Structure formats: C-alpha cells, structure tokens
Amino acid sequence: MPEWGTYSPSDFPMFSDRTYHRLFELLNRATWPAQITTLAAGVALLVLLRRTDERSGRIASGLLAAAWLVVAWAYFWEKYATIHWAGRHIAVLFTGQALWLGWVGVVRGRIVFAANEGIVARIGIGLAAFAVLAYPLLARLFGRPWAQTEVFGLAPDPTVAATLGVVLAALQVRWSLLVVPILWSVFSGLTLWTMKSPDAWVLPLLAVAGIVMAGVRQLRSGGSEYSRARAGD
C-alpha cells in the first residue's frame, strides 16, 4: 500500500486539542484543593535543591516520587485512559518511574545536590523552578482558561520538567532517571503537534536542554573522585 508513505503523524490525531486540554480542567475539578498541596510540595522541592546533605536528597526524591505516583493515578489512569488506549499503560510506566526514584534517591541515597556549584546545577534549579512556578501560567499564555492549568504533581508535563531539573541539580547524572521523562517529552510533544497546539515545543525543548546539560555535567564530573566513589545506580 504505497499510499501509507504519504501520511504523517498529523494525519492520525486521536482527539482534538479542545478534548485534550479539557482533561486538565476535569482533573483540576476532581482533585481540588490538591493543587495547593502539590504546589507546596514543589516549593519544598526547590528549597531542598539548594541543600547539599544526603538527607535533603532523600526527601526531595521522596517528594518527586510521590508526584509521579499521583500523576500516574489521578491523570493517566483516571482521565487520560478515557480518551487514549495507552493511558493505563503509561500509568504503569509512570508508576515504575516513581518506584525507581524511590529506590535510587530514597533507599540508596544516590541523589545529592550540587546547590549553586556550577552552571549546570543552576540551570537545573532554574528548570525545576520553571516547572513548579511558571508552568501553571502557560495555559493563560497560550489562550486557555485558568481551569485548564497544568500543575506540578498532578499534570505530567510540569512533573517531568521538574524531574529534569532535579537530575541536573544533582552532583552526578543518574541517566536511568531520564529515560521515562525523555520518552514522555517526545510523546507529549508529538501529541500536541498533531493537534497543532502552540505549546507543542515547550516540553521537548526542555528535554533537549536537559540532555545537553546532563552530558556537560557527565563530562565535567566523570573524572572526579566523588563521582567514581558514588558511581552506579
């Protein structure tokens, strides 16, 4: 069937832009006032990113893992699965990411932050701050109502963006923690692009920046005594 070669991803939208963003409105209504709690957790995460002790890394990892679990259940399992056949499969993937964060960061204590030591750490903190504080404003920026705001700890994109920031803010890159965030960034970007949504570029751009900065971090710290001592997940 040679005509298949003439199709592109934009020819196969499973739902409209309006339907997709309506999910966030339904999510926010169903979970209110959980947004206050998740935003508070996000602010606490930003505070912890500026501390260099192992205990702060464990707490931050626990907060982030909890955010992934909530997104897996409240968004993907309960909402996204109603419009996309892969919703519950993605929920399982997000749950796996939460468990891995708990294992690497909480149980093993492998996430210790570099505070403001170096440009990569500062970019990581800035990226996490953008995810927690600025991402909720994007709905209005792109012409959607406040009711469709995407909030850290409830919506996937800001949660993924915050995770990219946390990985960059750490002394050593944990590449295994980037696999699911990168996969979702690609999937989310393609989904929004097929719907011609103006914010389709946001998360993929953050992911690309995160990968580049993680590579810089790896190159700079690869030969350090600390990195060798704590290598491996």
Phi and psi in degrees as GROMACS dihedral restraints (atoms count N, CA, C in turn):
[ dihedral_restraints ]
;  ai    aj    ak    al  type     phi  dphi    fc
    3     4     5     6     1   -63.0    20    10
    4     5     6     7     1   -20.1    20    10
    6     7     8     9     1   -66.8    20    10
    7     8     9    10     1   -18.5    20    10
    9    10    11    12     1   -61.6    20    10
   10    11    12    13     1   -27.5    20    10
   12    13    14    15     1   -68.5    20    10
   13    14    15    16     1   -12.6    20    10
   15    16    17    18     1   -90.1    20    10
   16    17    18    19     1    -5.9    20    10
   18    19    20    21     1   -89.2    20    10
   19    20    21    22     1   154.8    20    10
   21    22    23    24     1  -130.3    20    10
   22    23    24    25     1   169.5    20    10
   24    25    26    27     1   -55.4    20    10
   25    26    27    28     1   -29.8    20    10
   27    28    29    30     1   -69.4    20    10
   28    29    30    31     1   -11.3    20    10
   30    31    32    33     1   -86.0    20    10
   31    32    33    34     1    -3.1    20    10
   33    34    35    36     1  -126.0    20    10
   34    35    36    37     1    44.6    20    10
   36    37    38    39     1   -67.6    20    10
   37    38    39    40     1   135.3    20    10
   39    40    41    42     1   -89.8    20    10
   40    41    42    43     1   -16.7    20    10
   42    43    44    45     1  -161.0    20    10
   43    44    45    46     1   167.2    20    10
   45    46    47    48     1   -86.3    20    10
   46    47    48    49     1   164.1    20    10
   48    49    50    51     1   -58.0    20    10
   49    50    51    52     1   -40.0    20    10
   51    52    53    54     1   -63.6    20    10
   52    53    54    55     1   -43.7    20    10
   54    55    56    57     1   -64.3    20    10
   55    56    57    58     1   -42.8    20    10
   57    58    59    60     1   -61.4    20    10
   58    59    60    61     1   -51.0    20    10
   60    61    62    63     1   -74.7    20    10
   61    62    63    64     1   -21.3    20    10
   63    64    65    66     1   -62.7    20    10
   64    65    66    67     1   -28.5    20    10
   66    67    68    69     1   -58.6    20    10
   67    68    69    70     1   -38.0    20    10
   69    70    71    72     1   -69.3    20    10
   70    71    72    73     1   -34.1    20    10
   72    73    74    75     1   -64.2    20    10
   73    74    75    76     1   -44.3    20    10
   75    76    77    78     1   -65.0    20    10
   76    77    78    79     1   -39.8    20    10
   78    79    80    81     1   -61.9    20    10
   79    80    81    82     1   -46.3    20    10
   81    82    83    84     1   -65.3    20    10
   82    83    84    85     1   -37.7    20    10
   84    85    86    87     1   -67.8    20    10
   85    86    87    88     1   -40.7    20    10
   87    88    89    90     1   -71.5    20    10
   88    89    90    91     1   -27.4    20    10
   90    91    92    93     1  -106.7    20    10
   91    92    93    94     1    -6.9    20    10
   93    94    95    96     1   -56.8    20    10
   94    95    96    97     1   135.9    20    10
   96    97    98    99     1   -98.5    20    10
   97    98    99   100     1    36.3    20    10
   99   100   101   102     1   -59.6    20    10
  100   101   102   103     1   -23.8    20    10
  102   103   104   105     1   -57.6    20    10
  103   104   105   106     1   -35.6    20    10
  105   106   107   108     1   -63.9    20    10
  106   107   108   109     1   -42.8    20    10
  108   109   110   111     1   -66.9    20    10
  109   110   111   112     1   -44.3    20    10
  111   112   113   114     1   -69.2    20    10
  112   113   114   115     1   -36.5    20    10
  114   115   116   117     1   -65.9    20    10
  115   116   117   118     1   -38.8    20    10
  117   118   119   120     1   -63.1    20    10
  118   119   120   121     1   -40.9    20    10
  120   121   122   123     1   -63.5    20    10
  121   122   123   124     1   -37.8    20    10
  123   124   125   126     1   -64.7    20    10
  124   125   126   127     1   -41.4    20    10
  126   127   128   129     1   -64.9    20    10
  127   128   129   130     1   -41.2    20    10
  129   130   131   132     1   -60.6    20    10
  130   131   132   133     1   -38.9    20    10
  132   133   134   135     1   -60.9    20    10
  133   134   135   136     1   -42.8    20    10
  135   136   137   138     1   -63.2    20    10
  136   137   138   139     1   -37.8    20    10
  138   139   140   141     1   -64.5    20    10
  139   140   141   142     1   -43.7    20    10
  141   142   143   144     1   -65.9    20    10
  142   143   144   145     1   -29.3    20    10
  144   145   146   147     1   -63.7    20    10
  145   146   147   148     1   -18.9    20    10
  147   148   149   150     1   -94.3    20    10
  148   149   150   151     1     5.0    20    10
  150   151   152   153     1  -110.2    20    10
  151   152   153   154     1   147.6    20    10
  153   154   155   156     1  -109.6    20    10
  154   155   156   157     1     4.6    20    10
  156   157   158   159     1   -85.4    20    10
  157   158   159   160     1   156.1    20    10
  159   160   161   162     1   -64.3    20    10
  160   161   162   163     1   -35.4    20    10
  162   163   164   165     1   -60.8    20    10
  163   164   165   166     1   -40.8    20    10
  165   166   167   168     1   -63.7    20    10
  166   167   168   169     1   -38.2    20    10
  168   169   170   171     1   -63.5    20    10
  169   170   171   172     1   -39.0    20    10
  171   172   173   174     1   -65.6    20    10
  172   173   174   175     1   -44.6    20    10
  174   175   176   177     1   -64.4    20    10
  175   176   177   178     1   -44.6    20    10
  177   178   179   180     1   -61.1    20    10
  178   179   180   181     1   -41.4    20    10
  180   181   182   183     1   -63.5    20    10
  181   182   183   184     1   -38.9    20    10
  183   184   185   186     1   -64.9    20    10
  184   185   186   187     1   -41.9    20    10
  186   187   188   189     1   -62.6    20    10
  187   188   189   190     1   -43.4    20    10
  189   190   191   192     1   -67.4    20    10
  190   191   192   193     1   -40.9    20    10
  192   193   194   195     1   -61.8    20    10
  193   194   195   196     1   -40.9    20    10
  195   196   197   198     1   -62.9    20    10
  196   197   198   199     1   -39.2    20    10
  198   199   200   201     1   -62.0    20    10
  199   200   201   202     1   -42.1    20    10
  201   202   203   204     1   -64.6    20    10
  202   203   204   205     1   -38.1    20    10
  204   205   206   207     1   -64.4    20    10
  205   206   207   208     1   -43.3    20    10
  207   208   209   210     1   -63.4    20    10
  208   209   210   211     1   -43.7    20    10
  210   211   212   213     1   -61.6    20    10
  211   212   213   214     1   -42.3    20    10
  213   214   215   216     1   -57.5    20    10
  214   215   216   217     1   -44.9    20    10
  216   217   218   219     1   -82.8    20    10
  217   218   219   220     1   -57.7    20    10
  219   220   221   222     1   -68.0    20    10
  220   221   222   223     1   -37.0    20    10
  222   223   224   225     1   -94.5    20    10
  223   224   225   226     1   -60.8    20    10
  225   226   227   228     1   -71.9    20    10
  226   227   228   229     1   -48.4    20    10
  228   229   230   231     1   -70.9    20    10
  229   230   231   232     1   -42.0    20    10
  231   232   233   234     1   -88.8    20    10
  232   233   234   235     1   -33.0    20    10
  234   235   236   237     1  -113.3    20    10
  235   236   237   238     1   -59.0    20    10
  237   238   239   240     1   -61.2    20    10
  238   239   240   241     1   -34.3    20    10
  240   241   242   243     1   -63.9    20    10
  241   242   243   244     1   -17.8    20    10
  243   244   245   246     1   -76.8    20    10
  244   245   246   247     1   -16.5    20    10
  246   247   248   249     1  -122.0    20    10
  247   248   249   250     1    -9.0    20    10
  249   250   251   252     1  -139.2    20    10
  250   251   252   253     1   129.8    20    10
  252   253   254   255     1   -60.9    20    10
  253   254   255   256     1   -25.1    20    10
  255   256   257   258     1   -88.7    20    10
  256   257   258   259     1     1.1    20    10
  258   259   260   261     1   -53.4    20    10
  259   260   261   262     1   -48.0    20    10
  261   262   263   264     1   -76.3    20    10
  262   263   264   265     1   -26.3    20    10
  264   265   266   267     1   -66.9    20    10
  265   266   267   268     1   -41.4    20    10
  267   268   269   270     1   -67.0    20    10
  268   269   270   271     1   -34.4    20    10
  270   271   272   273     1   -59.0    20    10
  271   272   273   274     1   -41.7    20    10
  273   274   275   276     1   -64.2    20    10
  274   275   276   277     1   -41.0    20    10
  276   277   278   279     1   -62.7    20    10
  277   278   279   280     1   -43.0    20    10
  279   280   281   282     1   -67.1    20    10
  280   281   282   283     1   -35.0    20    10
  282   283   284   285     1   -64.5    20    10
  283   284   285   286     1   -41.2    20    10
  285   286   287   288     1   -60.7    20    10
  286   287   288   289     1   -40.2    20    10
  288   289   290   291     1   -63.3    20    10
  289   290   291   292     1   -40.2    20    10
  291   292   293   294     1   -61.9    20    10
  292   293   294   295     1   -44.7    20    10
  294   295   296   297     1   -65.1    20    10
  295   296   297   298     1   -38.4    20    10
  297   298   299   300     1   -68.5    20    10
  298   299   300   301     1   -39.5    20    10
  300   301   302   303     1   -59.9    20    10
  301   302   303   304     1   -42.4    20    10
  303   304   305   306     1   -63.0    20    10
  304   305   306   307     1   -40.0    20    10
  306   307   308   309     1   -69.1    20    10
  307   308   309   310     1   -51.2    20    10
  309   310   311   312     1   -69.8    20    10
  310   311   312   313     1   -46.3    20    10
  312   313   314   315     1   -90.5    20    10
  313   314   315   316     1   -37.2    20    10
  315   316   317   318     1   -92.1    20    10
  316   317   318   319     1   -54.2    20    10
  318   319   320   321     1   -71.0    20    10
  319   320   321   322     1   -49.2    20    10
  321   322   323   324     1   -92.7    20    10
  322   323   324   325     1   -13.7    20    10
  324   325   326   327     1    63.4    20    10
  325   326   327   328     1    37.2    20    10
  327   328   329   330     1   -87.1    20    10
  328   329   330   331     1    -3.1    20    10
  330   331   332   333     1  -107.9    20    10
  331   332   333   334     1   107.4    20    10
  333   334   335   336     1  -125.0    20    10
  334   335   336   337     1   133.2    20    10
  336   337   338   339     1   -89.5    20    10
  337   338   339   340     1   153.0    20    10
  339   340   341   342     1   -96.2    20    10
  340   341   342   343     1     4.5    20    10
  342   343   344   345     1    53.1    20    10
  343   344   345   346     1  -128.3    20    10
  345   346   347   348     1  -100.2    20    10
  346   347   348   349     1    22.2    20    10
  348   349   350   351     1   -80.9    20    10
  349   350   351   352     1    95.6    20    10
  351   352   353   354     1    99.7    20    10
  352   353   354   355     1   156.2    20    10
  354   355   356   357     1   -67.2    20    10
  355   356   357   358     1   -34.7    20    10
  357   358   359   360     1   -65.6    20    10
  358   359   360   361     1   -43.7    20    10
  360   361   362   363     1   -62.0    20    10
  361   362   363   364     1   -41.7    20    10
  363   364   365   366     1   -65.7    20    10
  364   365   366   367     1   -38.2    20    10
  366   367   368   369     1   -64.2    20    10
  367   368   369   370     1   -40.0    20    10
  369   370   371   372     1   -60.9    20    10
  370   371   372   373     1   -45.1    20    10
  372   373   374   375     1   -63.5    20    10
  373   374   375   376     1   -41.5    20    10
  375   376   377   378     1   -64.2    20    10
  376   377   378   379     1   -38.9    20    10
  378   379   380   381     1   -65.5    20    10
  379   380   381   382     1   -42.4    20    10
  381   382   383   384     1   -64.2    20    10
  382   383   384   385     1   -39.7    20    10
  384   385   386   387     1   -64.1    20    10
  385   386   387   388     1   -40.4    20    10
  387   388   389   390     1   -61.2    20    10
  388   389   390   391     1   -43.2    20    10
  390   391   392   393     1   -63.3    20    10
  391   392   393   394     1   -40.6    20    10
  393   394   395   396     1   -81.5    20    10
  394   395   396   397     1   -44.8    20    10
  396   397   398   399     1   -98.3    20    10
  397   398   399   400     1   -33.6    20    10
  399   400   401   402     1   -99.5    20    10
  400   401   402   403     1   -29.4    20    10
  402   403   404   405     1   -57.0    20    10
  403   404   405   406     1   -38.5    20    10
  405   406   407   408     1   -61.3    20    10
  406   407   408   409     1   -20.0    20    10
  408   409   410   411     1   -84.2    20    10
  409   410   411   412     1   -13.1    20    10
  411   412   413   414     1   -65.9    20    10
  412   413   414   415     1   -30.2    20    10
  414   415   416   417     1   -57.3    20    10
  415   416   417   418     1   -49.4    20    10
  417   418   419   420     1   -67.5    20    10
  418   419   420   421     1   -37.5    20    10
  420   421   422   423     1   -60.2    20    10
  421   422   423   424     1   -35.8    20    10
  423   424   425   426     1  -100.6    20    10
  424   425   426   427     1    19.1    20    10
  426   427   428   429     1    85.1    20    10
  427   428   429   430     1    15.9    20    10
  429   430   431   432     1  -102.7    20    10
  430   431   432   433     1   158.0    20    10
  432   433   434   435     1   -71.8    20    10
  433   434   435   436     1   160.1    20    10
  435   436   437   438     1   -58.4    20    10
  436   437   438   439     1   -30.4    20    10
  438   439   440   441     1   -61.6    20    10
  439   440   441   442     1   -20.0    20    10
  441   442   443   444     1  -100.3    20    10
  442   443   444   445     1    19.1    20    10
  444   445   446   447     1   -60.8    20    10
  445   446   447   448     1   140.6    20    10
  447   448   449   450     1  -101.6    20    10
  448   449   450   451     1   119.3    20    10
  450   451   452   453     1  -113.7    20    10
  451   452   453   454     1   139.4    20    10
  453   454   455   456     1   -54.0    20    10
  454   455   456   457     1   136.5    20    10
  456   457   458   459     1    87.7    20    10
  457   458   459   460     1    -7.4    20    10
  459   460   461   462     1  -128.1    20    10
  460   461   462   463     1   -42.0    20    10
  462   463   464   465     1  -100.1    20    10
  463   464   465   466     1   146.9    20    10
  465   466   467   468     1   -69.7    20    10
  466   467   468   469     1   -42.6    20    10
  468   469   470   471     1   -61.7    20    10
  469   470   471   472     1   -50.7    20    10
  471   472   473   474     1   -64.5    20    10
  472   473   474   475     1   -31.3    20    10
  474   475   476   477     1   -67.0    20    10
  475   476   477   478     1   -42.2    20    10
  477   478   479   480     1   -65.0    20    10
  478   479   480   481     1   -43.8    20    10
  480   481   482   483     1   -61.6    20    10
  481   482   483   484     1   -40.8    20    10
  483   484   485   486     1   -63.5    20    10
  484   485   486   487     1   -37.7    20    10
  486   487   488   489     1   -64.7    20    10
  487   488   489   490     1   -40.1    20    10
  489   490   491   492     1   -58.3    20    10
  490   491   492   493     1   -42.2    20    10
  492   493   494   495     1   -64.1    20    10
  493   494   495   496     1   -41.6    20    10
  495   496   497   498     1   -63.2    20    10
  496   497   498   499     1   -43.4    20    10
  498   499   500   501     1   -62.2    20    10
  499   500   501   502     1   -40.3    20    10
  501   502   503   504     1   -69.6    20    10
  502   503   504   505     1   -32.0    20    10
  504   505   506   507     1   -76.1    20    10
  505   506   507   508     1   -12.7    20    10
  507   508   509   510     1   -78.0    20    10
  508   509   510   511     1   157.3    20    10
  510   511   512   513     1   -64.1    20    10
  511   512   513   514     1   -35.2    20    10
  513   514   515   516     1  -129.3    20    10
  514   515   516   517     1   139.4    20    10
  516   517   518   519     1   -69.5    20    10
  517   518   519   520     1   129.4    20    10
  519   520   521   522     1  -106.7    20    10
  520   521   522   523     1    90.6    20    10
  522   523   524   525     1   -61.2    20    10
  523   524   525   526     1   -29.8    20    10
  525   526   527   528     1   -63.9    20    10
  526   527   528   529     1   -23.6    20    10
  528   529   530   531     1   -81.7    20    10
  529   530   531   532     1    -6.2    20    10
  531   532   533   534     1   -98.9    20    10
  532   533   534   535     1   -12.1    20    10
  534   535   536   537     1   -61.7    20    10
  535   536   537   538     1   -55.3    20    10
  537   538   539   540     1   -66.0    20    10
  538   539   540   541     1   -44.1    20    10
  540   541   542   543     1   -56.3    20    10
  541   542   543   544     1   -40.0    20    10
  543   544   545   546     1   -68.7    20    10
  544   545   546   547     1   -43.1    20    10
  546   547   548   549     1   -59.9    20    10
  547   548   549   550     1   -43.8    20    10
  549   550   551   552     1   -67.9    20    10
  550   551   552   553     1   -35.6    20    10
  552   553   554   555     1   -60.2    20    10
  553   554   555   556     1   -42.1    20    10
  555   556   557   558     1   -66.5    20    10
  556   557   558   559     1   -47.0    20    10
  558   559   560   561     1   -62.8    20    10
  559   560   561   562     1   -45.5    20    10
  561   562   563   564     1   -64.0    20    10
  562   563   564   565     1   -44.0    20    10
  564   565   566   567     1   -61.6    20    10
  565   566   567   568     1   -43.4    20    10
  567   568   569   570     1   -65.6    20    10
  568   569   570   571     1   -39.8    20    10
  570   571   572   573     1   -60.9    20    10
  571   572   573   574     1   -48.0    20    10
  573   574   575   576     1   -67.6    20    10
  574   575   576   577     1   -34.2    20    10
  576   577   578   579     1   -66.2    20    10
  577   578   579   580     1   -41.7    20    10
  579   580   581   582     1   -62.4    20    10
  580   581   582   583     1   -26.2    20    10
  582   583   584   585     1   -92.9    20    10
  583   584   585   586     1     3.0    20    10
  585   586   587   588     1    57.9    20    10
  586   587   588   589     1    36.4    20    10
  588   589   590   591     1   -77.1    20    10
  589   590   591   592     1   134.3    20    10
  591   592   593   594     1   -66.7    20    10
  592   593   594   595     1   -16.5    20    10
  594   595   596   597     1  -100.1    20    10
  595   596   597   598     1    18.4    20    10
  597   598   599   600     1   -60.9    20    10
  598   599   600   601     1   -26.9    20    10
  600   601   602   603     1   -84.5    20    10
  601   602   603   604     1   -15.5    20    10
  603   604   605   606     1   -62.0    20    10
  604   605   606   607     1   -61.2    20    10
  606   607   608   609     1   -66.6    20    10
  607   608   609   610     1   -43.2    20    10
  609   610   611   612     1   -58.7    20    10
  610   611   612   613     1   -38.0    20    10
  612   613   614   615     1   -63.8    20    10
  613   614   615   616     1   -42.9    20    10
  615   616   617   618     1   -62.8    20    10
  616   617   618   619     1   -38.8    20    10
  618   619   620   621     1   -65.2    20    10
  619   620   621   622     1   -43.7    20    10
  621   622   623   624     1   -61.3    20    10
  622   623   624   625     1   -45.2    20    10
  624   625   626   627     1   -60.4    20    10
  625   626   627   628     1   -40.6    20    10
  627   628   629   630     1   -63.6    20    10
  628   629   630   631     1   -41.8    20    10
  630   631   632   633     1   -63.9    20    10
  631   632   633   634     1   -45.5    20    10
  633   634   635   636     1   -61.6    20    10
  634   635   636   637     1   -46.5    20    10
  636   637   638   639     1   -67.9    20    10
  637   638   639   640     1   -34.4    20    10
  639   640   641   642     1   -64.1    20    10
  640   641   642   643     1   -39.4    20    10
  642   643   644   645     1   -62.9    20    10
  643   644   645   646     1   -40.9    20    10
  645   646   647   648     1   -62.5    20    10
  646   647   648   649     1   -44.5    20    10
  648   649   650   651     1   -59.0    20    10
  649   650   651   652     1   -43.5    20    10
  651   652   653   654     1   -62.2    20    10
  652   653   654   655     1   -43.9    20    10
  654   655   656   657     1   -65.9    20    10
  655   656   657   658     1   -37.8    20    10
  657   658   659   660     1   -75.1    20    10
  658   659   660   661     1   -32.0    20    10
  660   661   662   663     1  -104.3    20    10
  661   662   663   664     1    -4.7    20    10
  663   664   665   666     1   -59.5    20    10
  664   665   666   667     1   -30.7    20    10
  666   667   668   669     1   -99.5    20    10
  667   668   669   670     1     2.7    20    10
  669   670   671   672     1   -75.9    20    10
  670   671   672   673     1   151.4    20    10
  672   673   674   675     1   -62.8    20    10
  673   674   675   676     1   -38.0    20    10
  675   676   677   678     1   -64.0    20    10
  676   677   678   679     1   -44.7    20    10
  678   679   680   681     1   -62.5    20    10
  679   680   681   682     1   -41.0    20    10
  681   682   683   684     1   -66.3    20    10
  682   683   684   685     1   -37.5    20    10
  684   685   686   687     1   -68.6    20    10
  685   686   687   688     1   -31.7    20    10
  687   688   689   690     1  -110.4    20    10
  688   689   690   691     1    16.4    20    10
  690   691   692   693     1   -65.7    20    10
  691   692   693   694     1   148.8    20    10
  693   694   695   696     1    89.3    20    10
  694   695   696   697     1   142.5    20    10
